[in-house]
Amino acid sequence: MEVSNFSSELSSKLHGYYEYLEKTLIPNLKSDLRNFQTMMETMMKILLKKGIIIQDPYKYEEKISDITPVSTETFPDSERLNEMSARLAQFMARLDYLNNYLHISVDTLDFNRLKSLAAFLKFINWDNLSLNHPESHQRAMAHFFSRASGPDDPLSTGLIKDAVNQLNIIQKRIFEAFRKITFFKREEYKALVRNSLENILNEARKINNNDTEEALKFVKKGFSTHIRGQTFIPELIKEIFQEDDPEHGEPFRQDLLKKLTVEQPKKKKPTIQDFKPMLLETLRQLSNTGPILESALKKLNHNSALLEDKKMTWGEHFNLWLKNLLGKKDDPRVYEVELYDTQTAVVRPERIDFDAFIEVVEREAKQMGSIALKNSPLYVKLIAKPEKEILNFINEHFVDLSRIVEKINALDVYFKTEMPKSKKNAIKGTKLEVMQIKTFLTAANKSKLEYLNAVEEVEQLKRLGINLDN
């Protein structure tokens, strides 16, 4: 390809690659970053619940305006608890800022931000956790997971193992996305230089035939005048010399155009054996709600006890003591809450028998926790069932979990409203748990829809008389 035709072809390829990044890669990247945060939150909850880490001991309240890496400086093992608790708290705060406040697009991800984000997300290398790792923060995480795991708590062990595995997979996908965006940014930079310094580059090529370093100095002289706000990058200017060389640049031009060509993914022909893994992925997403439900349960019980104590007079306390002495059951705790119906957008009143509701949530948390363990009797029994029965199980528990999370949210509002001012600071809110459960329900629903779409596609092909076995 002649150099004169290369410019127009390059421009077209760059535009196509930009469209691919903006419409496909960036949405996937955002999804991966959200999932990364969700898995981190799940893991942090387990470590906090077991007392392996503590709430940030230094109470850092940093004002975040951009993402910067968390310190990986060495610390002695004697300071492991405080140092890693603080650093993990910083990491989670910045991760939340990344997902909820930072605008991510091809245009906003420049070289510096990409470098900073990559350094930030490399805080923990999830593929290399070892008690003998030379870096103290990596050793600390391995130590924490070792303490959280064990035969006496198979649920936490399974959840930790799954979280580390998922974080490793997601982290690699994120870095691969950064690599592709960085590649585009390099080529975008080179295109800007070509368009802005055409005459200067032509003169520099003559010099380059004899002395590349002198050619770079020549380009640099005109760079700041013609291109403001950009850093001069000698490595990329050399690539321009290489690609635009009339005699020797053809292989480099072809290679670049090939790398910028976005291939449309070929749809794999759906096969029946591919369907069950989709359902199992849906189950996995649902099972993530187990430890979150347990956390919400503790907070709800705490808030209820706080509220009931506030309501009782001395005489009522005495009557309660007498009932317990005589073995009589307590009166049921019934709370008048307002439930928001997402389908009709109507708020309706409902009486919640708190004790009965707690029992329902406990059963659901236990089942979801059991499904999270691939060697548990429930999971083994479930995956042996036909797809239709697995789908029915998913639909049933999806509805149950949706109703549970609505009531948890309603009770949270109720307790905050009814609690006296003197005790409001002692309330333990469940907004985080509600948000996390909704996130997993959304992911589960997406996975289920992918399964249903795949099944429907096969059924349509069958109706058209197409043999899928060929």
C-alpha positions, 0 to 999 in steps of 0.5 A: 500500500502506498503511503498516500493511500495509507493515511485515508485507510488508517483514518477509517480503521481508527474510526472503526476501532474507536466505535468498537471501544466506545460501544462494546469494550467500554460498557464491558469494562464498566460492568467488570469494574462494578463486578470487581467492586461487588466481589471485593465487598463480599470478601471484605464482609467475610474478613470483617465479620470474622474479625480478621480485619478491622474498620479503618483504624486511622479513620482516613477521610480523604477527598478523592478527585481522581484515582491514585494507587494505594501504598504498597510500601513494606510493613512489618508483620506486627503491623499487618492488621492496622496497615492492611485494614487501612489500605483496604479501606482506602482501596474500597473508597477509591474503587467506589469513586471509580465506579460511581463518580468517575466518567469512563470513556475512550476520550477521558482515558488518556495515557496518565489516567490509564497508567494510574488506574492500572497501578491502582487495580494492581494493588493486589495480584490475585493470581499470586497470593502466597504466605512466602511472597516477598511483598508484605501486602501480598503476604498479608492477604494470603494470611487473611484468607488462610485464617478465614478458611478452614474445615470448620467453616466450609461456607466462608472457605468456598466463598473466599476461594470463589471471590479470589478466583473471580477477582483474578479473572475480572482483573485480567479482563480489565487489564486486557481492556486497558491494553486495547485502549492504550493501543488505540491512544497510541495510534490516535496520538500518532494520527494527531502528529501526522496531521499536525506536523505533516511538513515537519515530518517530511523534512525530518524523514530526510534527516532520518535516513542518516540520523534518527536522533537528529530527526527526533530533535527536528520534530521536537522543535516544532512539536510544542508550537503546533500541538499544545497540551500533548507530551512529546513521545520519541518512541511513537515518533520513531514508529511514524518514521518506520511506518511512513518510510516509502521503501521499508514501511509497507510491512509495518503499515500492513501490520498496523492496519491489521491490528486496527481491524475489528473483526465481528465475532462469529456467533457460535451455533447454539448446542444443548450442552452449552445451556446448563452452564448458563443456568449454573452461572445464574445459580452462582449469582444467586448464591452470592446473596447468602452471606449478604442476607446473613449480614442483613439479618444481624442488623435487623435483629439488632435494630428490632431489639433496640426498638423493642427495648425503647417501647417497653416500660418497667412493667412490660419488662417485668411481664416479659420476665414472668412469661419467660419464667412460665415458658410462655411465648412472646407476642409476635413482633409486627411492624407496619411498613410501606412497601414500594411496588417496582412494577406499579410504582405504588407504595402500599402498607403491609404488616410484617410479622418480624419473627416469621420473616426472620425465619424465612430469611434465615432459610433462604440464606442457608440455602444460598450459602449451600448452593455456593459450595459445589460439593454440598449435597444441595448443589450436587442434587440440584445440578443433576436435575433437568434444566427445566427443574433448575430453571424453576428453582431459579425463578422461585428463589429469584422471586423470593429474594426480590420480596425479601430485599423489598422487605429488608429495605422497608424495615430499614426505613421503618426502624430509622423512622420509629427509633427515638433520637437518642438511639438513632446513632446505634441503628445499623443500616442495611442499604449496602446489603440491599444494594449488593443483593440487587446487584446479584439479582440483576446479574442473575436475571441477565444470565437467565435471559441469555439462557432463555434467548439461546434456547429460543434461538435453537427452537426457532432453528428447529422449527425452520427444519435446520439440523443443529447436529451438522 
